[in-house]
Amino acid sequence: MRALLISILCLGLAAPVAAEGFNTITERDRFVSLIKDRDLTRFGISLNVTPEGQIKGRAFGRDVTGTWQWDGDYFCRDLYWGSTELGANCQAVRLQGNKIRFTSDQGSGQYADLYLE
């Protein structure tokens, strides 16, 4: 269970990158307009990513905290799950309806889908 959670929180799942039907988000202002006053959720996880650069929420009973910034075309975050440091990673962001996909390693790695609520 812990390994699965860390994988999800690192925003990378054991699946290849697939982006059919997704629109790429490459501007900070567009990203902020999507996440402002909304939570990012999936089973067992609820995160709030603030326009001011904070990440906070809960995942499987533990606090999630971190910071983020926009760098070029990428969402770059540094994240903690409880006291476990998950590290920094810059990610491509794509959108399909209310599903937002974060793809690690500047879009060349694994992805995780979360839902805007």
Order of alpha helices (4+ residues) and beta strands (2+ residues): alpha-beta-alpha-beta-beta-beta-beta-beta-beta-beta-alpha-beta
